[in-house]
């Protein structure tokens, strides 16, 4: 795919300087993850718009990282952005981290899992209230756990 080639030529391979609580060699990640999830989580790929069944999933539950299982987004923060990717207005507290992404001749804010460093998607400032944010995630980077309750925050409230 051109995207993968441009990503590799642009130095977008996953070799973070930061150490994450869940760390594996790239070969271990390849064995653990399906090819689509590996391409998104470890090679910063993007799935085709509208290709993930999670885009149209609106049941109650929790969206977890497909790489390490960390809870990322409670279902009550999901909304239909019309973009073709699962979108959320807020993550679970401290579940994601961001960094600047300057690929494809533009500047965006990349979102990754704070536990394993896996690339999830991007966040934009055109989302709904109350945050005004749109976490535009790749479905291949997520596992939906129907009926699961979101984790509690430090204050004892559900996120």
Residue pairs with C-beta under 8 A, 6 or more apart in sequence:
1 45
3 45
3 46
4 39
4 43
4 45
6 12
6 103
6 104
7 13
7 43
7 44
7 45
7 103
8 43
10 103
12 43
12 44
12 103
13 43
13 44
14 26
14 41
14 42
14 43
14 44
14 117
14 118
14 119
16 117
18 117
20 113
20 114
20 115
20 116
20 117
21 115
21 116
22 67
22 68
22 70
22 115
22 116
23 116
24 32
26 42
29 38
29 41
29 42
29 67
30 38
30 42
32 67
33 41
33 42
33 66
33 67
34 140
36 47
36 140
37 66
37 67
37 140
37 141
39 45
39 140
40 46
40 47
40 118
40 119
40 120
40 138
40 140
40 141
41 65
41 66
41 67
41 113
41 116
41 118
41 119
41 120
41 140
41 141
42 67
42 118
42 119
43 119
44 101
44 103
44 110
44 119
45 119
45 138
46 121
46 138
47 85
47 138
47 139
47 140
48 84
49 83
49 84
49 85
50 84
51 84
51 139
52 85
52 86
52 138
52 139
52 140
53 139
54 63
54 86
54 139
54 142
54 144
55 84
55 85
55 86
55 139
57 78
57 86
57 144
58 75
58 78
58 80
59 75
59 144
59 146
59 147
60 75
60 76
60 146
60 147
61 75
61 144
61 145
61 146
61 147
61 148
62 71
62 72
62 73
62 74
62 75
62 92
62 144
62 145
62 148
62 149
62 150
62 151
63 71
63 72
63 73
63 74
63 75
63 78
63 86
63 88
63 137
63 142
63 143
63 144
63 145
64 70
64 71
64 72
64 142
64 143
64 144
64 145
65 72
65 113
65 115
65 116
65 118
65 120
65 141
65 142
65 143
66 118
66 140
66 141
66 142
66 143
67 113
67 116
67 118
67 141
68 113
68 115
68 116
68 118
69 143
70 95
70 113
70 114
70 115
70 116
71 92
71 95
71 148
71 150
71 151
72 91
72 92
72 95
72 96
72 113
72 120
72 137
72 142
73 88
73 90
73 91
73 92
73 95
73 135
73 137
73 142
74 92
74 150
74 158
74 159
75 144
76 150
77 88
77 89
77 90
77 91
78 86
78 87
78 88
79 87
79 88
79 89
79 127
79 128
80 87
81 87
81 127
81 134
81 136
83 134
83 136
85 121
85 136
85 137
85 138
85 139
86 136
86 137
86 138
86 139
86 142
87 127
87 134
87 135
87 136
87 137
88 134
88 135
88 137
89 127
89 128
89 129
89 130
89 131
89 132
89 133
89 134
89 135
90 130
90 131
90 133
90 135
90 159
91 111
91 135
92 150
92 151
92 159
93 153
93 154
93 159
94 114
95 113
95 114
95 115
96 111
96 112
96 113
96 114
96 120
96 135
97 111
97 112
97 113
97 114
98 109
98 110
98 111
98 112
98 123
99 109
99 110
99 112
100 107
100 108
100 109
100 110
101 107
101 108
101 109
101 110
101 122
108 122
108 124
109 122
109 123
109 124
110 119
110 121
110 122
111 119
111 120
111 121
111 122
111 123
111 135
111 137
112 118
112 119
112 120
113 120
113 141
118 141
119 138
119 141
120 135
120 137
120 138
120 141
120 142
121 135
121 136
121 137
121 138
121 141
122 136
123 133
123 134
123 135
123 136
124 133
124 134
124 136
125 132
125 133
125 134
126 132
126 134
127 133
127 134
127 135
128 134
149 158
150 158
150 159
151 158
151 159
152 158
152 159
153 159
